[in-house]
Amino acid sequence: MTEAELYTLYKGVFLPSSLHPPQSLKYYEDFTFRPDDILIVTYPKSGTTWMQEIVPLIISGGDPASVETLPNWDRVPWLEEHRACVLNLEQRPSPRMFTTHFRNNMMPPSFFEVKPKVIYIMRNPKDVLTSSFHYFGTTSFLVKPGPQSDFLHKFLNGEVMFGSWFDHVKGWLNAEDKERIMYISYEEMIMDLKDSVARIAEFLERSLDVAVVEKIADRCLFKKMKQNNMSNYSLVPTEYMDQTKSKFLRKGVAGDWKNQLTGAEAEHFDAVYKDKMKDVTYKFVWD
């Protein structure tokens, strides 16, 4: 099926229509934040599920109850998706934890008024492309990726769900109130998960013993998350996501793009990246 059949064009970006009906987008636009809310922000396939595991464990002081009993889409729900409308988020005790894939300029008015804390996760876009290519092929609500060369072209032009990776990252890097935003990369988390957990806890003003930090980091290892049915999307019916084609939690590594892209495709990607990111001063781990 085509973009016109499966997607809604919302504020210039494609959204899967089945997950983002008009009433859920209206709910998002009218949502009222609290100052102590925690918002996980990512471009898709950049470490969202990982952070949806880490943050609740930090907030609970290492108690695994929520990550063992609640699917991640209820535990730390996407505010723009239809599910948010039925979870009574207004009744949840503080600090509430949410997720969004939206750009900074797509945030609702309350976000800019209240200024909740944001954890923004970035990932090497070539790995984002690789992960997206496999993921798109498993779902019924996304346009099939087609040949890799075609998908590469769409990805670089922002003609995929949630639009351009470049616009998403640059928009959040240029956001105001940076003292309320923690920037962290997927690659940093892979290199030193314990340090990453400790830094996230500090940002969230949670004082955790070293032993608790180690316990959380150990529980959030990829191989353990892959076994957690509340996090590995095994609860999603096959008609929506067929994980026999590719697991949602596939490899959890950095640099898999080297096994996916041809030399010419990687060179083309690098050229586009260099041009689109030429004015960005932030130092990414993968540069």
C-alpha positions as CSV (number, residue, x, y, z in Angstrom):
1,M,0.0,0.0,0.0
2,T,1.1,3.6,-0.7
3,E,1.8,6.6,1.5
4,A,-1.6,8.0,0.5
5,E,-3.4,4.9,1.7
6,L,-1.5,4.3,5.0
7,Y,-0.3,7.7,6.2
8,T,-1.8,11.0,7.4
9,L,0.2,14.2,6.5
10,Y,0.4,16.1,9.8
11,K,2.3,19.4,10.0
12,G,4.4,18.3,7.0
13,V,5.3,14.8,8.1
14,F,3.8,11.3,7.5
15,L,2.2,9.6,10.4
16,P,0.7,6.0,10.3
17,S,-3.0,6.8,10.1
18,S,-4.1,3.8,12.1
19,L,-2.0,4.8,15.1
20,H,-2.7,8.6,14.8
21,P,-6.4,9.2,14.2
22,P,-7.7,12.8,14.4
23,Q,-8.9,12.4,17.9
24,S,-5.5,11.3,19.2
25,L,-3.8,14.3,17.5
26,K,-6.4,16.6,19.1
27,Y,-5.7,15.0,22.5
28,Y,-2.0,15.6,21.9
29,E,-2.5,19.3,20.9
30,D,-4.6,19.9,24.0
31,F,-2.4,17.9,26.4
32,T,-1.4,19.7,29.7
33,F,2.1,19.0,30.9
34,R,3.4,19.2,34.5
35,P,6.8,20.7,35.3
36,D,8.0,17.3,36.7
37,D,6.9,15.3,33.7
38,I,9.6,13.3,31.9
39,L,9.5,13.2,28.1
40,I,11.5,10.7,26.1
41,V,12.0,12.1,22.6
42,T,13.4,10.1,19.6
43,Y,13.3,9.8,15.9
44,P,12.0,6.3,15.4
45,K,14.5,3.4,15.7
46,S,16.9,5.5,17.8
47,G,16.7,3.7,21.2
48,T,13.1,4.5,22.3
49,T,12.3,1.1,23.7
50,W,15.6,1.0,25.6
51,M,14.9,4.3,27.3
52,Q,11.4,3.2,28.1
53,E,13.0,0.5,30.1
54,I,15.7,2.6,31.8
55,V,13.7,5.6,33.0
56,P,10.9,3.7,34.9
57,L,13.6,1.7,36.6
58,I,15.4,4.9,37.7
59,I,12.2,6.5,38.9
60,S,11.3,3.3,40.9
61,G,14.7,3.1,42.4
62,G,15.4,-0.2,40.7
63,D,12.0,-1.8,41.4
64,P,11.2,-3.9,38.3
65,A,7.5,-4.1,38.8
66,S,6.4,-1.7,36.1
67,V,8.7,-3.1,33.4
68,E,7.6,-6.7,34.3
69,T,3.8,-6.0,34.2
70,L,3.1,-3.1,31.8
71,P,3.8,-3.1,28.1
72,N,6.1,-0.2,27.2
73,W,3.4,1.6,25.3
74,D,1.3,1.8,28.5
75,R,4.3,2.2,30.8
76,V,5.7,5.2,29.0
77,P,3.1,6.0,26.3
78,W,3.4,7.9,23.1
79,L,1.4,11.1,23.6
80,E,0.5,11.4,19.9
81,E,-0.8,7.8,19.5
82,H,-4.5,6.7,19.9
83,R,-3.6,4.7,23.0
84,A,-2.9,7.8,25.0
85,C,-6.6,8.8,24.9
86,V,-7.7,5.9,27.0
87,L,-5.0,5.7,29.6
88,N,-6.3,8.4,31.9
89,L,-2.9,10.1,31.9
90,E,-4.3,13.1,33.8
91,Q,-4.8,10.8,36.8
92,R,-1.3,9.4,36.8
93,P,0.8,10.4,39.8
94,S,3.9,12.5,39.3
95,P,6.4,12.1,37.8
96,R,4.7,11.0,34.7
97,M,6.7,9.4,31.9
98,F,5.9,9.9,28.2
99,T,7.3,9.3,24.8
100,T,7.0,11.2,21.5
101,H,8.5,11.0,18.0
102,F,7.5,14.5,17.2
103,R,9.9,17.3,16.2
104,N,10.4,20.2,18.6
105,N,8.3,22.6,16.5
106,M,5.4,20.1,16.7
107,M,5.1,20.1,20.4
108,P,1.8,21.3,21.9
109,P,1.6,24.8,23.5
110,S,1.6,23.4,27.1
111,F,5.1,22.0,26.5
112,F,6.6,25.4,25.9
113,E,4.7,26.9,28.8
114,V,5.5,24.3,31.4
115,K,8.9,23.1,30.2
116,P,9.0,19.4,31.4
117,K,12.3,17.5,31.4
118,V,13.3,16.0,28.0
119,I,15.7,13.1,27.3
120,Y,16.6,13.3,23.6
121,I,18.2,10.2,22.2
122,M,20.1,10.3,18.9
123,R,21.6,7.5,16.8
124,N,23.8,7.2,13.8
125,P,21.4,7.9,11.0
126,K,22.9,5.1,8.8
127,D,21.9,2.6,11.6
128,V,18.5,4.3,11.9
129,L,18.1,3.7,8.2
130,T,19.2,0.1,8.6
131,S,16.9,-0.6,11.5
132,S,14.0,1.1,9.8
133,F,14.5,-0.9,6.6
134,H,14.0,-4.1,8.5
135,Y,11.2,-2.8,10.7
136,F,9.1,-1.3,7.9
137,G,9.0,-4.8,6.2
138,T,7.3,-6.4,9.3
139,T,4.3,-4.1,9.8
140,S,0.9,-3.8,8.1
141,F,0.6,-0.1,9.0
142,L,3.7,1.2,7.3
143,V,4.6,1.4,3.6
144,K,6.8,-1.5,2.7
145,P,10.4,-0.4,2.2
146,G,10.8,-1.8,-1.3
147,P,14.3,-2.0,-2.8
148,Q,17.0,-0.7,-0.5
149,S,18.1,2.0,-3.0
150,D,14.5,3.3,-3.1
151,F,14.2,3.3,0.7
152,L,17.5,5.1,1.0
153,H,16.2,7.8,-1.3
154,K,13.0,8.2,0.7
155,F,14.8,8.2,4.0
156,L,17.3,10.9,3.0
157,N,14.4,13.0,1.6
158,G,12.3,12.6,4.7
159,E,9.6,10.7,2.8
160,V,9.1,8.2,5.6
161,M,7.1,8.3,8.8
162,F,7.9,11.2,11.1
163,G,9.8,12.9,8.3
164,S,13.4,13.9,8.0
165,W,15.9,12.6,10.5
166,F,18.0,15.7,9.8
167,D,15.2,18.1,10.6
168,H,14.2,16.1,13.7
169,V,17.7,16.2,15.2
170,K,18.5,19.7,14.2
171,G,15.2,21.0,15.6
172,W,15.8,19.4,19.0
173,L,19.5,20.4,19.1
174,N,18.3,24.0,18.5
175,A,15.5,23.9,21.1
176,E,15.2,26.5,23.8
177,D,15.6,25.8,27.5
178,K,18.5,23.4,26.9
179,E,19.0,23.1,30.7
180,R,15.8,21.0,30.7
181,I,17.0,18.7,27.9
182,M,19.5,15.9,28.2
183,Y,21.1,14.8,24.9
184,I,22.4,11.3,24.8
185,S,23.2,8.9,22.0
186,Y,22.5,5.2,21.4
187,E,26.2,4.7,20.9
188,E,27.1,6.2,24.3
189,M,24.6,3.8,25.9
190,I,26.2,0.9,24.1
191,M,29.7,1.9,25.1
192,D,29.0,2.4,28.8
193,L,25.5,1.6,29.9
194,K,26.2,2.0,33.6
195,D,27.6,5.5,33.1
196,S,24.6,6.4,30.9
197,V,22.2,5.2,33.6
198,A,24.1,7.2,36.2
199,R,24.0,10.3,34.1
200,I,20.3,9.9,33.3
201,A,19.5,9.4,37.0
202,E,21.5,12.6,37.9
203,F,19.6,14.6,35.2
204,L,16.3,13.3,36.7
205,E,17.5,14.3,40.2
206,R,17.3,10.7,41.5
207,S,20.1,9.7,43.9
208,L,20.8,6.1,43.3
209,D,23.4,3.9,45.0
210,V,26.1,2.4,42.7
211,A,24.6,-1.1,43.3
212,V,21.2,0.1,42.1
213,V,22.7,1.7,39.0
214,E,24.5,-1.5,38.2
215,K,21.3,-3.5,38.8
216,I,19.4,-1.3,36.4
217,A,22.1,-1.4,33.7
218,D,22.3,-5.2,34.0
219,R,18.5,-5.5,33.6
220,C,18.6,-3.2,30.5
221,L,21.1,-5.2,28.6
222,F,19.8,-5.9,25.1
223,K,19.8,-9.6,25.6
224,K,17.6,-9.3,28.7
225,M,15.2,-6.8,27.2
226,K,14.8,-9.1,24.3
227,Q,13.4,-11.7,26.7
228,N,11.0,-9.3,28.4
229,N,7.6,-9.8,26.8
230,M,6.6,-6.4,28.1
231,S,9.3,-4.7,26.0
232,N,9.9,-7.0,23.0
233,Y,6.6,-6.3,21.2
234,S,5.7,-10.0,21.3
235,L,2.3,-9.0,22.6
236,V,1.5,-7.2,19.3
237,P,-0.7,-9.4,17.1
238,T,0.9,-10.8,14.0
239,E,-1.5,-9.1,11.6
240,Y,0.0,-5.8,12.8
241,M,3.7,-6.8,13.1
242,D,5.1,-10.1,11.8
243,Q,8.3,-10.7,13.8
244,T,9.0,-13.9,11.9
245,K,10.3,-11.6,9.2
246,S,12.5,-9.5,11.6
247,K,12.5,-9.2,15.3
248,F,11.5,-5.8,16.7
249,L,14.5,-5.9,19.0
250,R,16.8,-7.1,16.3
251,K,20.5,-6.7,17.1
252,G,20.9,-3.7,19.4
253,V,24.3,-2.9,18.1
254,A,26.1,0.1,16.5
255,G,27.5,0.0,13.0
256,D,25.2,-2.6,11.5
257,W,24.8,-0.3,8.5
258,K,28.2,-1.6,7.3
259,N,26.5,-5.0,6.7
260,Q,23.6,-3.4,4.9
261,L,24.7,-0.5,2.7
262,T,26.8,-0.8,-0.4
263,G,29.9,1.3,-0.7
264,A,28.2,3.6,-3.1
265,E,25.1,4.0,-0.9
266,A,27.3,4.8,2.1
267,E,29.2,7.4,0.2
268,H,26.0,9.0,-1.1
269,F,24.6,9.0,2.5
270,D,27.8,10.6,3.8
271,A,27.6,13.3,1.2
272,V,24.0,14.2,2.0
273,Y,24.8,14.1,5.7
274,K,27.7,16.4,5.3
275,D,25.6,18.9,3.4
276,K,22.5,18.8,5.7
277,M,24.5,18.9,9.0
278,K,27.2,21.4,7.9
279,D,25.9,24.1,10.3
280,V,25.6,21.8,13.3
281,T,28.2,22.2,16.0
282,Y,27.1,19.4,18.3
283,K,29.8,16.6,18.3
284,F,28.2,13.3,17.6
285,V,29.9,10.1,18.8
286,W,29.8,8.6,15.3
287,D,31.5,11.6,13.6
